[in-house]
Amino acid sequence: MARYRSFLFAEATVGEGFLILDARESHHLVRVFRAQLGATIEVLDGRGTRYLGTIEIANGKAVRVAVASVETMPAPQPRVTLLQSIPKGKAMDLILRMATEIGASVIQPVFTDQGERGQPKMEKWQLTMIEACKQCGLSFLPQLAEPIALRDWLQKNAPAGQTLRVVASLEAGSRPLLETLNTAGALDEVIVAVGPAGDFSVEEYELLDKGGFQAVRLGANVLRAETAAAYILSVVDQATR
């Protein structure tokens, strides 16, 4: 197991048999973790490739890694997309961390009637996901899509192919999540929609229904938005992968 783990940002350099990390990752390794010459390191690119090697230049602005081996992993199937209403407060950070750790393929934040309507913190959210990726040693970082109104997303994304769409619902008549997954057959993608603390509005539920989303029940209790996101992603991961 690698002693240190870093992420390959776009500013890094990939050469024949070596890597030069960007200034932020280099500073973190050398100034914060006190990584030294010869230390073993694992570098993740978030797209399925991981580089294993040793630090050959411990520079706080540009750590150079001698690459000993490169591993490439296939993307997990089916793809899992989290359609998440942006919650108020700091709950989105927790949702992003858990969704990354569990293995979501895409995270699509959406504006809803009872959710947050402020300016999205895209850079902060991305860094939160990268930290989760590094901490857990994940081969894949979820794609973080630009926030969009739920209505607009539904208009632009009609059901297609072997895709199952489910929405965590408090409405009467919702089917158990596991039952819905077990009867879905072979799937290329699962899209799960999770609402805000105040739930989706009646109009939004109607739009989701027209957009091919099946209402599913997440157990017997009413869950917080962040708990609901972790619950539904975990069950989908266990049932379909």
N, C-alpha and C positions, 0 to 999 in steps of 0.2 A: 504493500500500500504506500502511496506517495505521502511524504511528510507534509508537503505544502501543495496547495491547489490554487490555480489562478484561472482567469478567464481571458480569452483571446479577443480583445476589443479590435475594432476596425483600424485603430491607429498602430497596432502591433505590426511587426515585420515577420514574414514567414520565408525562410530561406532553405537552401539545401542542407538538411541536417541540423538546422538551428532555428531558434525563435528569438526575437527581441520584443519584450513586453512593452506596453505603453507606459507613460510616466505614472499614471495613477496606480496601476497594478504593481509597478516596480517599487514605488514609494511604500505601498502597503506591505509588500514582502520584506523589504530591507529595513525600513524605518519602524514599522509597527511590529512585524513578526520576527525581526532580526535574522532573517534568512541569510545564510553564509555560503561562501564558495563551496561547491561540491554537494550541496543539499539536493535531495531528490525532489522532484516536482512533477505535478500533473497539470496540464493546461487544457482546458475545455473550450471548444469553439461554439457550443450550443447548437450545432447543426449535425451532430452525430460523430464528430471526430475528436479524439483526445490524444494529446502528445505526452509521452512519458520521457523524462530525461533528468539532467542534473544542471544546476546553476554553474555556469562557467565564468560569468562576470556579474558580481553582486553590486550593481550600480543602482542607486536610489532613483535614478531617472530613466534607466534603460537596462533592465536585467536581461542578460543573454543566457539562453537555455540551450545546452547541447542535447539534441533530440536523439534518444536511443531507439524508440519505437513509436509507431503511429497506429492507433486502432480506430476503425470506423464501424459504427453500429447502424442497422437499418431503423428507419422511423417506425415507432409503434403503430399498430393497426388494431382497430379502426382509428381514424382521427377523432379526437374529442374536442369539441368547441364549447367553451363556456360563454354564454350570452348573459352578461352580468349587469344588472341595474347598478349604477354607481351609487353606493350608499353614502350617507352623510358621515362626517367625522373621519376617523382614521381606519375604519373597518376595511377599506379597499386594500390597504397595504397587507393586512392579514390574509385576505382572500387571494391576492396575487401570490403570496408566498406559498400558501397551501395548494393552490391550483398548480403551481410550478412543481412542487414536491410530488404531488399525486400523479402528474403526467399529462396535463392538458396540452393539446396541440396548438390551440388558438384561444386567446382570451379577447372577447369583443365587449368592451364596456359600452353600455347604452344609457341614454337619458330617458327617464320614465317620469310619469306624472307625480309620483311621490318620492322620487330619489333626489340625489344631489344634482344641482344645476350650475355649479361653479366651474371655474377653469380647471380642466383636467391637468394633473401633474405627471405628464407622460415621461419625462426624463427620470423623475424620482421613482415612478412605478417600474420603469425598465431596470433601474439599478436594484430595486428591491427583488425583482425576479432573478437577476443575475447573481445576487448574493445567495438566494435560495438554491440556485443551480450549483454554485460553488460548494456550499455547505454540504449538499447531499451527493455531490459527484455525479450530476445528471448529464447524460450525453446530449439531451435536447432541451433547449430553452423554448418555451411557448412563444408563438408570434403574438405580439401585443398590437391589436388593431386600433386605429384612431377611433375615439368615441363618436357615436352617431345616435340620433334619436331612434328609439325602438321602431316607430312607425316607418321611418325611412329605411332601416335595415330590412324590415319585412317586405317592403316594396321592391327592394333591390335584390333580394335573395329568395327566389321561389324554390319550393322543394324540388330536388332533383336526385336521380340515381338511388343507390341503396343507402339512404340516409334516414335515420330515426330522429325525430324532433320531439323533445319532452319538456314540459314546464313544471317546476315545483309549484304545486297548487294547494291552496286551502279551501278550494271550492268543493261542494258536495259532488259525489260521483267520480272523483279522481281514482284512478286505478293504482294499486301498489306498484312502486317503481320496478322492483325485481320481476314481478309478473309481466310487466310491459316489456322489459328487456329480454326475458326468456322466450317470448313469443315473436320477437322481431326478425329472426332469421339472420342470414349473413349481412353484414353491414360494412360500408366504406367509411361512414362518418356517423357520429352521434352528436347532436347539438342539444345542450341542456340550457334552459333559461331559468334564471333565479332573480326574483324580484327584490325590491327594497324592503326596509323594515315595515312600511305600511302596506306592503303587497302591491301587486299590479292592480290597476283600476279595472272596473267592469269593461270599459271600452278596450283596454289593452288585452284583457283575456279574450275578448271577441276577435281582436286582430290576430292574436297568437293562434287561436283555433282556426281561423281562415288561412293562416300561414302554415298549417299542417302540424302544429304542436299538439301533442297529446298531454292532457293533464295527469300528473302523477302525484301520489301521496308519499311523503317521506316519514314513514312511521306514524306513531300516534300523537306525538307532541308538536307544538308550534315551535319552530326553530328560528334563531336569529339568522340574518342574511348570511353571515360568514360561516355559521355552522351548516346551513342548508347547502351552500356551495361545496364545502368539504364533503358532506354526506353524499350528495348526488354524484360528485366526481368519483368518490371512492367506490361506490356501488357499481357505477358504470365500468370502472377500471377492472373490478373483480369479475364482472359478468361477461365482459366482451373481449378481454385481452388474455 
